[in-house]
Amino acid sequence: MFQEVNLSTIAACVGDQWSPQIGDPTAAGWVTVAAYAVCALLSFMTVMRGQDSRERIFWGLVALAMLTLGVNKQLDLQSMLTAAGRCMSQLQGWYEKRRVFQLEFIIALLMFASLLLTLAVWLMRGHLRRNGLALLGLAFVAAFVAVRAVGFHHVDLLIGSRFLDIRYNVLFELSGLVLIAANAIILAAIFSRRVR
């Protein structure tokens, strides 16, 4: 079932199916990139103003995640990953059975995201009331990334549907970012009151 394929063959196949380009050149895409940048900046500011080391580590990781996801939003690297998976399945002869591997990939991705969120909740124990919105926002963003990474046609059709001429996937992704930004702004207000 699994035929040996060298790396250059896979790279050539990926190069045929994917090329670097702006992932979402729409206004909504650029607004989302800006939202990631704002979240990264607000998270970094929270790190700088925070006094609790666990909170600082948490917000530092949030800043890094927001920066990474914002860059990826327009580089569309997940499409390269999807193309690589498709190429591997075709070259190794298991493309017809790809649904099983997609399901295993989804389960692994969800388990990884759940593990990261569980670690974040554990890290923030004792600080959940102050950082709960950010954790909820991270859960939204992690779910969105997981759904987009899988690339199931039926799910893509659903989240590509529109509400008031805005795609559901934009609303879903932005809602997580708004929660993260709101939590950082609330913490900034708390920190500024302490300074006075």
C-alpha positions in Angstrom: 0.0 0.0 0.0 2.7 2.5 1.0 5.2 2.8 -1.9 8.5 4.5 -1.2 8.7 8.0 -2.7 11.7 10.3 -2.5 11.4 13.9 -1.3 12.2 15.5 -4.6 9.2 13.7 -6.2 6.9 14.9 -3.5 8.3 18.4 -3.8 7.7 18.4 -7.6 4.1 17.2 -7.1 3.5 19.9 -4.4 5.0 22.5 -6.7 2.5 21.5 -9.4 -0.5 21.8 -7.1 0.5 24.8 -4.9 2.4 28.0 -5.4 3.1 30.8 -2.9 0.5 33.5 -3.2 -1.7 35.7 -1.0 -4.1 33.3 0.7 -7.1 35.7 1.1 -6.6 38.9 -0.9 -10.2 40.1 0.0 -11.0 43.0 2.3 -12.2 40.4 4.9 -8.9 38.6 4.6 -6.8 41.7 5.3 -9.2 42.7 8.2 -8.5 39.3 9.7 -4.7 39.7 9.3 -5.0 43.1 11.0 -7.1 41.5 13.8 -4.3 39.0 14.3 -1.7 41.8 14.4 -3.8 43.7 16.9 -4.2 40.6 19.1 -0.4 39.9 18.9 0.3 43.5 19.9 -2.2 43.6 22.7 -0.9 40.2 24.0 2.6 41.5 23.9 1.6 44.6 25.9 -0.1 42.3 28.4 3.2 40.4 28.8 5.1 43.6 29.4 2.6 44.9 32.0 1.8 41.6 33.7 3.3 40.8 37.1 2.4 37.1 37.4 4.9 34.8 35.7 2.3 32.3 34.6 0.1 35.1 33.1 3.2 36.5 31.3 4.1 33.0 29.8 0.4 32.5 28.7 0.2 35.9 27.0 3.6 35.5 25.5 2.4 32.2 23.9 -0.8 33.9 22.8 1.3 36.7 21.2 3.4 34.2 19.4 0.4 32.2 18.2 -1.4 35.3 16.9 1.7 36.5 15.1 2.2 33.0 13.5 -1.4 32.6 12.5 -1.6 36.2 11.1 1.4 35.5 8.9 0.0 32.1 7.8 -3.4 33.7 7.0 -1.9 35.4 4.0 0.9 32.9 3.1 -1.7 30.1 3.0 0.8 27.4 4.2 -2.1 25.1 5.2 -2.9 24.7 1.5 0.7 23.6 0.9 0.2 21.0 3.7 -3.0 19.8 2.1 -1.2 19.6 -1.3 1.6 17.6 0.3 -0.9 15.2 1.8 -2.7 14.8 -1.5 0.6 14.2 -3.3 1.8 11.6 -0.8 -1.5 9.7 -1.0 -1.4 9.7 -4.8 2.3 8.8 -5.1 2.1 6.1 -2.4 -1.0 4.6 -3.8 -3.5 5.2 -1.0 -5.5 8.1 -2.4 -8.7 6.1 -2.6 -8.4 5.3 1.1 -7.6 8.9 2.1 -10.7 9.4 4.1 -9.4 7.1 6.8 -6.2 9.1 7.0 -8.0 12.4 7.0 -10.1 11.2 9.9 -7.0 10.1 11.8 -5.4 13.5 11.0 -8.5 15.3 12.3 -8.5 13.3 15.5 -4.7 13.9 16.0 -5.2 17.6 15.3 -8.1 17.9 17.7 -6.3 15.9 20.4 -3.2 18.2 20.0 -5.4 21.4 20.1 -7.3 19.9 23.2 -4.0 19.2 24.9 -2.7 22.7 24.2 -5.9 24.2 25.6 -5.9 21.9 28.6 -2.3 23.0 29.3 -3.3 26.6 28.9 -6.2 26.1 31.4 -3.8 24.3 33.8 -1.2 27.1 33.4 -3.8 29.7 34.2 -5.4 27.9 37.2 -6.1 30.6 39.7 -6.3 33.2 36.9 -9.2 31.8 34.9 -11.6 34.6 35.7 -9.1 37.2 34.4 -8.1 35.2 31.3 -11.2 33.2 30.5 -12.2 35.3 27.5 -8.7 34.7 26.0 -9.0 31.0 26.6 -12.4 30.9 24.9 -11.1 32.9 22.0 -8.2 30.5 21.7 -10.6 27.6 21.6 -12.6 29.4 18.8 -9.4 30.0 16.8 -8.1 26.5 17.4 -11.4 25.0 16.2 -11.3 27.3 13.1 -7.7 26.3 12.3 -8.6 22.6 12.7 -11.6 22.8 10.5 -9.6 24.7 7.8 -6.6 22.4 8.0 -8.8 19.4 7.3 -10.2 20.8 4.1 -13.3 18.6 3.8 -15.4 19.8 0.9 -18.7 19.7 2.8 -17.4 21.7 5.8 -15.8 24.2 3.4 -19.2 24.7 1.7 -20.8 25.3 5.1 -18.3 27.8 6.5 -18.1 29.5 3.1 -21.8 30.3 3.3 -22.8 33.9 4.0 -24.6 35.9 6.6 -25.3 39.5 5.7 -22.8 39.1 2.8 -20.0 38.0 5.2 -18.7 34.4 5.1 -19.3 32.4 8.2 -15.6 31.4 8.4 -14.7 35.1 8.7 -17.3 35.6 11.5 -16.1 32.4 13.3 -12.4 33.4 13.1 -12.9 37.0 14.1 -15.1 36.1 17.0 -12.2 34.3 18.6 -9.8 37.2 17.9 -12.3 39.7 19.4 -12.5 37.6 22.6 -8.7 37.5 22.9 -8.4 41.3 22.2 -11.2 42.1 24.7 -9.5 40.1 27.4 -6.2 41.9 26.8 -7.9 45.3 26.9 -9.6 44.3 30.2 -6.3 43.3 31.7 -4.7 46.5 30.5 -7.4 48.4 32.4 -6.8 46.3 35.5 -3.1 46.9 35.3 -3.4 50.6 34.8 -5.7 50.9 37.9 -3.0 49.1 40.0 -0.3 51.6 38.9 -2.3 54.6 40.1 
